[in-house]
Amino acid sequence: MSLSVIAGVASLFAGIILLPFILGAVGAERYGVWLVLSSVASYLYFADIGVGAAITHYGSRSRGGENGPSLKKLLFSGLVFSTGACLAIAPMYYFFTSWYVGTWGTSMGEQEKAPIIWLSLGLMVPLLLRPFGSALVGAGFLTIDRRNQVVGVAVRVVGTLIACAYGFGIVGIAIAELMALVVPSVLSILSLYARRLLSFERGDISRDTLRLMLRFSYRSFSVSLVGALTVQSGVIMIGLVGSPAEATYYNAAFRIYGSVRQLLAWTVDPFKPALSRLYASNRAEASSVLKSVLLVSLGAGAAASCALIIAVPDLVTIWLGGAVPAESVSLTAQILLAGLLLNMVHIPLAPATDAVGKPGTLFWGQILWLCLCLGLGYPLATEFGIIGIALALSAPLILVEPFMLKLALPPIGLSLTEWYFAVAKPIVVLISVSLGGSALIVSVIWFINLDYLWLWFAFAFCVCVLVTVFVLNRTFRLQESIAVLNVEL
């Protein structure tokens, strides 16, 4: 788990730290074009209909003793499907990128447009190679997969800084971001080859295996796709309704929001193979691990969200200075983070329903969120710009999250009462006490009249969280919950 968190933290910090350099080198308008193209590509990654998730799921269950297809059959059958998906969508994506660059890429030179179009088409390569990473995780080598992700982050950081420092422009930045996506997949291939898991035989491509994976994956895929359509729609929507520059400004706020969301996902994801294995062999232990995962991930996510909501006004000013409209970006980030406090209620429950063999459980909840978001998105974006997009994404969660809980808890064997006492109550007490304590501390700092008051407030809140966790340890048995997470992944 530790390496998984390190990889997640490295990725999110890379995105945050690099943005000022990118804006200084190429400007918001030119980078905004590339952001819209890469956001559309991230949607198209779902063209594999969740086959990657099925490879990890059945590979993990096989390690837990369940009879099923071998990992090689899962890998090569999935690879055939992902190749077909890639070939099917690449022409459509090419036409979209050509249209968007031609229409909105007015800030680009003619010598930049063609390379950007072809580099964006290269974003299809990670879709083609995705089964290799999924097979590596399904085989029990999660730490190696996360190590590969860290290498990809390092490639992105070094490549982007070189592009900015030596004037390679938007083309150089695009190459760095593309290589950061491709390198982990290439390393996964090498890792599997070194462990002799790539020796191909004719029988390793199986229609029956592919059918088995698709029966699982299409349900898991539907939830993931709708969720991604909702969360990632902001950049594309503002890029079409507004301008590429506004897409960059929204992306700046979204990176702050995404830092917590990604950290939450990277905290939960390592336990997906373990939960799949445990639900196949020991449901009592699986339930205990799940409660601990929910408590730790939601507690950490809630604390991080609150700290950033407090600190954002000063953070954006220090981070981006005059390169962006700081007040709009700050308010957009705060609205997104406030929505995430609600949204994180169900985020860990989605992989849990997959692990128990009930993928697609949250589909109608995701559909409700998507419809409300899109319905509000255009009028709010037209009226309020990037702030309107944030409101469209966050406001519907007041209705959506209770519905999500109602859908998710029965399949995983938890009652609402169990969830409240094991997960919700400790987190509510933790955040409430920490906010109260930090407010008292900041009232003293306010009289001293120090600069960056919001950062001091956020720092005081984090200190209060740590103290409160120590004080509440016995009351809510927090140490026991953390100890349960020492399960074989």
C-alpha positions, 0 to 999 in steps of 0.5 A, spaced: 500 500 500 505 504 501 508 504 494 501 505 491 500 511 495 507 514 493 505 513 486 499 517 487 502 522 491 508 523 486 503 523 480 498 528 483 504 533 485 507 532 478 501 535 475 501 541 480 508 543 480 509 542 473 503 547 471 506 554 472 512 552 468 507 550 462 503 556 463 510 560 463 512 556 457 506 556 452 500 560 455 493 557 457 490 558 450 495 553 447 496 548 453 488 548 453 488 545 446 492 539 448 488 538 455 481 538 451 484 533 446 487 528 452 481 529 456 477 526 450 482 521 449 481 519 456 474 517 455 476 513 449 480 509 454 473 506 456 472 502 449 475 496 452 469 495 456 472 494 462 476 488 460 482 490 464 478 490 470 476 483 468 483 481 467 485 483 474 479 480 477 479 473 475 487 473 475 486 475 483 480 470 484 485 465 481 490 466 486 485 465 491 484 458 489 478 459 484 478 455 478 478 459 472 482 461 466 489 462 466 492 469 467 495 468 460 489 466 457 486 472 460 491 477 458 492 475 450 484 474 450 484 481 453 489 484 448 485 481 442 479 485 444 483 492 446 487 491 439 480 491 436 477 497 440 483 501 439 483 500 431 475 502 431 476 508 435 482 511 432 479 514 426 474 517 429 478 520 434 483 523 428 477 526 425 475 530 432 482 532 433 483 535 426 477 539 427 478 541 434 485 543 432 483 547 426 477 550 429 480 552 436 488 552 435 488 559 432 494 560 438 498 555 435 503 556 429 502 551 423 508 547 424 505 545 431 498 543 429 500 537 425 505 534 430 499 535 435 494 531 431 499 525 431 501 526 438 494 526 440 493 520 436 498 516 440 494 517 446 491 511 443 497 506 445 496 506 452 489 503 451 492 498 446 497 496 452 492 496 458 491 489 459 499 488 460 498 492 466 492 489 469 495 482 468 501 484 472 496 486 478 492 480 477 498 476 478 500 479 485 505 484 482 501 490 484 508 493 487 511 493 481 505 496 477 506 502 482 513 502 481 512 503 473 507 508 474 512 512 479 517 511 473 512 514 468 511 520 473 519 521 473 519 521 465 513 526 465 517 531 470 523 531 466 521 531 459 516 537 461 521 541 464 526 540 458 521 542 454 519 548 457 527 550 459 529 549 452 523 552 448 520 545 445 513 548 446 507 545 446 509 539 442 515 538 447 510 538 452 505 533 449 511 528 447 513 528 455 505 527 457 504 521 452 511 518 454 509 518 461 503 514 459 506 509 455 512 508 459 509 504 465 505 499 460 512 498 456 515 496 463 509 492 465 511 488 458 518 487 460 516 485 468 511 480 465 516 477 460 522 477 466 517 472 470 515 468 464 508 470 463 508 472 456 510 465 453 504 465 447 501 458 445 495 458 440 490 456 445 491 462 449 486 466 445 480 463 447 473 466 445 470 462 452 475 466 456 473 473 452 466 472 453 467 470 461 471 477 462 465 481 458 460 478 462 463 481 468 467 487 465 461 490 461 457 491 468 464 494 471 465 498 465 458 501 465 459 504 472 466 507 470 464 510 464 459 514 466 463 516 472 468 518 468 464 522 463 461 526 469 467 527 473 472 529 466 466 533 462 468 539 465 474 540 461 471 538 455 464 542 456 468 549 458 473 548 452 467 547 447 462 553 451 468 557 453 475 557 450 481 553 451 484 558 456 478 557 460 479 549 459 486 551 462 483 555 468 478 549 470 484 544 469 488 548 474 482 548 479 481 540 477 488 538 479 487 541 486 480 537 486 483 531 483 489 531 488 484 528 493 480 524 489 486 521 486 489 520 493 483 516 495 483 512 489 490 510 490 489 508 497 483 504 495 485 500 489 491 496 492 485 492 496 481 491 490 485 484 488 485 482 496 478 483 496 476 479 490 480 474 493 477 474 500 470 474 498 472 468 494 475 464 500 473 468 507 467 473 507 468 474 514 475 477 513 473 480 507 468 484 511 473 486 516 478 489 511 472 493 507 470 496 513 477 498 515 479 500 508 472 505 508 474 508 514 481 509 513 480 512 506 474 516 507 478 519 513 484 521 510 480 524 504 475 528 508 481 531 512 485 532 505 479 536 502 477 540 508 485 542 509 485 544 501 478 548 502 481 552 507 488 553 504 486 554 496 485 562 496 493 562 498 495 556 495 493 559 488 496 565 489 503 562 491 502 557 486 500 560 479 500 568 481 498 572 475 498 567 470 490 565 472 484 569 474 486 567 482 479 568 485 475 564 480 480 558 480 480 558 488 472 558 488 472 553 483 477 549 487 473 550 493 466 548 490 469 542 487 472 540 494 466 541 497 462 536 492 468 531 493 466 531 501 460 528 499 462 524 493 467 520 497 462 517 500 461 512 495 468 512 491 470 506 495 464 502 495 465 501 487 471 497 487 468 493 493 461 491 489 466 489 483 470 485 488 464 481 491 462 480 484 456 485 483 459 490 478 454 495 475 451 496 482 452 503 482 450 504 475 443 508 476 446 512 481 452 514 476 446 515 471 442 520 475 449 524 477 451 524 469 444 527 467 443 532 473 450 534 471 449 535 464 443 538 465 446 544 469 452 544 466 451 548 459 446 554 463 451 554 469 457 554 464 454 560 460 452 564 466 458 563 470 464 560 466 468 555 470 465 556 477 458 554 473 461 547 471 464 546 478 457 547 481 454 543 476 458 537 478 458 538 485 450 540 487 447 534 484 451 530 489 446 532 495 441 528 492 446 522 488 450 520 494 444 517 499 441 514 493 448 511 492 449 508 499 442 505 498 444 501 492 451 499 494 451 497 502 446 491 501 450 487 496 457 488 500 453 485 506 453 492 510 447 495 513 446 503 514 447 502 521 453 498 521 456 503 516 454 509 520 458 507 526 464 503 523 465 509 518 461 515 518 461 517 525 468 517 527 470 521 521 464 526 522 467 527 530 474 527 527 473 533 522 468 537 527 473 537 533 479 538 528 475 544 525 473 547 532 480 546 535 483 549 528 478 555 529 480 557 536 488 557 534 487 561 528 483 566 532 489 567 535 493 568 529 489 573 526 490 578 532 498 577 530 496 579 523 501 574 520 501 573 512 497 567 509 492 566 514 488 561 510 495 557 510 496 557 517 488 555 518 490 549 514 496 547 518 492 548 524 487 544 522 492 538 520 495 538 526 488 538 530 487 532 525 493 528 528 492 530 535 484 528 534 486 521 531 491 520 537 485 522 542 480 518 539 484 512 538 481 508 544 474 510 543 473 508 535 479 503 535 482 506 530 489 503 531 485 496 530 482 498 523 489 500 521 492 493 523 487 490 519 489 493 513 496 489 513 493 483 509 496 480 503 495 484 497 
